[in-house]
Amino acid sequence: MEVLAHQGGWDEILLVAAPLALLAGLLYLANRRASRGKRRPPAR
């Protein structure tokens, strides 16, 4: 972690932005998967 110590602020942004981007990506995939399931007619 010495490399990420006080690098002008970009490291703090990265530590917050990376988990948020991961969460946003997972929510996007889950939403896309859920909307795909609604379009498909029910199996009999």
Secondary structure, 3 states (H helix, E strand, C coil): CCCCCCCCCHHHHHHHHHHHHHHHHHHHHHHHHHHHHHHCCCCC
